[in-house]
Amino acid sequence: MRNNIKYIDFAETFRARPLFSIKDIRKAYPDFQKRRLYEWQKKGYLVNISKGYYIFSSLKPDERLLFYIANKIRPCSYVSLETALAYYQLIPENVFSVTSVSTKKTIVLKSKLAGFIYKKISPDIFFGYDLIRDGDRSFRLAKPEKAFIDYFYLNPDLKSESAFEALRVNAENFRGKVKKSVLSGMLGKTGNKGLSRRISDFLEFIKNA
């Protein structure tokens, strides 16, 4: 009976998937009992990432796979904020969590693999990301300009020179990777004058950094 599936058969079925859900499992094994997942976690075979998503404990994800996982856990999201800024080498690397923005409520998910943080933004500014191909997978990642806009949008107190300094932005990389014309166009789409003004002040700061 499929109810009594052996782990070796289960692993063979899902070995090509870096991430799978209880829904995926029940498509392959309609009579699958969830208790088997608890047993396999206790034995160290599987890691529960969040909300019914699992990976094999033998998997050692790289940065891009973590981005893919972050997208899958919450489909209405893209990687942005500190994680995207670090990916573009605009701020010092942040290795603790994957930060994303989403049109749904803010939430922090913790797992043995990594932390996944989702900050809520308005649907009106849910744009400005690329779909990055990574082998046979893909993930949504904010463009460098949008990562800055998202960060300033979610941190309204970020408006003084001391606050700008605390970001520790690599000025040389910023000037090389962030296109002012793209930044300006995106800010225009937000229709947020206060946000535009604060980022304009930051641009003046970084020009003299």
C-alpha positions in Angstrom: 0.0 0.0 0.0 1.2 3.5 -0.7 0.4 4.3 2.9 3.5 2.3 3.9 5.8 3.9 1.4 9.5 3.4 2.2 11.7 6.4 2.6 14.1 5.1 -0.1 11.2 5.1 -2.7 10.1 8.5 -1.5 13.6 10.0 -1.8 13.9 8.6 -5.4 10.6 10.3 -6.3 11.6 13.7 -5.1 15.3 13.7 -5.4 15.2 16.1 -8.4 13.3 18.7 -6.4 15.1 21.0 -4.1 11.8 21.8 -2.3 8.5 20.0 -2.1 5.2 20.4 -0.3 2.7 18.2 1.3 0.5 18.9 -1.8 3.3 17.7 -4.1 3.6 14.5 -2.0 -0.1 13.7 -2.1 -0.1 14.2 -5.9 2.4 11.4 -6.1 1.0 9.4 -3.1 -2.7 10.1 -2.6 -2.9 8.0 0.6 0.3 9.4 2.1 0.1 9.9 5.9 1.6 13.0 7.2 3.0 11.2 10.3 5.7 9.8 8.0 7.1 13.3 7.6 7.4 13.7 11.3 9.2 10.3 11.5 11.6 11.2 8.8 12.3 14.6 10.3 13.2 12.9 13.7 15.5 10.5 11.8 17.2 13.5 10.2 16.2 12.8 6.7 14.0 15.9 6.1 13.9 19.5 7.2 10.6 21.4 7.5 11.2 24.8 6.1 7.8 26.3 6.7 4.1 25.9 6.1 4.2 22.4 4.7 7.4 22.8 2.6 10.3 20.4 3.0 13.8 19.7 1.8 16.2 16.8 2.2 18.6 17.4 5.1 21.5 16.3 2.8 20.8 19.3 0.6 23.3 22.3 1.1 21.5 25.2 -0.6 23.5 28.1 -2.1 22.3 31.7 -2.2 20.3 31.3 -5.3 18.5 28.2 -4.1 17.5 30.1 -1.0 16.1 32.8 -3.1 14.1 30.2 -5.0 12.8 28.7 -1.8 11.8 32.1 -0.5 9.7 32.7 -3.6 8.1 29.3 -3.4 7.1 29.6 0.3 5.3 32.9 -0.5 4.5 33.1 -4.2 3.3 36.8 -4.1 6.8 38.0 -3.2 10.3 38.8 -4.6 13.7 38.9 -2.9 14.6 42.5 -2.0 15.8 44.8 0.8 19.0 43.8 2.6 19.3 40.5 0.8 19.1 42.0 -2.7 21.4 45.0 -1.7 24.0 42.5 -0.4 23.6 40.3 -3.5 24.5 43.4 -5.7 27.4 44.1 -3.3 25.9 47.5 -2.3 25.9 46.8 1.4 27.9 44.4 3.6 26.7 40.8 3.3 23.8 39.6 5.4 23.9 35.9 5.9 21.2 35.4 8.6 17.9 35.7 6.6 16.5 36.1 3.2 14.5 39.3 3.0 11.6 39.7 0.6 8.7 42.0 0.0 5.1 40.8 -0.5 1.6 42.1 -1.0 0.5 40.0 2.0 1.1 40.7 5.7 4.5 41.0 7.2 5.8 37.7 8.6 9.0 36.1 9.8 9.5 32.4 9.2 12.4 30.5 11.0 13.8 27.2 10.0 17.0 25.2 10.5 18.0 26.2 7.0 17.6 30.0 7.2 15.2 32.7 8.2 12.7 34.1 5.7 11.4 37.6 6.3 8.6 39.0 4.2 7.7 42.7 4.5 4.4 44.0 3.3 4.3 46.6 0.5 1.4 48.1 -1.4 0.3 46.3 -4.5 0.8 49.6 -6.4 4.6 49.3 -5.9 4.9 45.6 -6.5 7.1 45.9 -9.5 10.8 46.4 -10.4 12.1 42.8 -10.2 13.7 40.4 -12.7 13.0 36.8 -13.2 16.4 35.2 -12.8 17.0 31.8 -14.5 19.1 29.3 -12.4 19.3 26.1 -14.3 15.8 24.6 -14.6 14.5 26.9 -11.8 13.9 30.7 -11.6 13.3 33.2 -8.9 12.2 36.9 -8.6 14.8 39.3 -7.5 14.5 43.1 -7.2 16.5 45.2 -9.5 19.2 47.2 -7.5 17.2 50.4 -8.0 14.0 48.8 -6.7 15.8 47.2 -3.7 16.7 50.7 -2.6 13.2 52.1 -3.1 11.7 49.2 -1.2 14.2 49.7 1.7 13.5 53.4 1.9 9.7 52.8 1.6 9.7 50.5 4.6 12.1 52.7 6.6 10.4 56.1 6.7 12.8 57.4 9.3 15.7 56.9 6.9 16.3 60.6 6.1 19.3 62.0 7.9 23.0 61.9 7.0 23.7 59.7 10.1 21.0 57.2 9.0 22.5 57.2 5.5 26.0 56.5 6.9 24.6 53.6 9.0 23.5 51.8 5.8 27.2 51.4 5.0 26.6 51.6 1.2 29.5 50.9 -1.0 29.6 54.2 -2.9 31.7 53.0 -5.7 29.5 50.0 -6.4 26.4 52.1 -6.1 27.6 54.6 -8.7 28.4 51.6 -11.0 25.3 49.5 -10.5 22.4 51.9 -9.8 21.2 53.8 -12.8 19.7 57.1 -11.8 17.4 57.2 -14.8 15.9 53.8 -13.8 15.7 54.9 -10.2 13.9 58.1 -11.2 11.4 56.3 -13.4 10.5 53.8 -10.7 10.1 56.6 -8.1 7.8 58.3 -10.5 5.6 55.2 -10.7 5.3 55.1 -6.9 3.7 58.6 -6.8 5.2 59.1 -3.3 6.8 62.5 -3.1 8.2 62.0 0.4 9.9 58.8 -0.7 11.3 60.6 -3.7 12.6 63.5 -1.6 14.4 61.2 0.8 16.0 59.2 -1.9 17.0 62.4 -3.6 18.8 63.4 -0.4 20.5 60.0 -0.2 21.7 60.4 -3.8 23.3 63.8 -2.8 24.9 62.1 0.2 26.3 59.2 -1.8 27.6 61.5 -4.5 29.9 63.1 -2.0 30.8 59.9 -0.1 
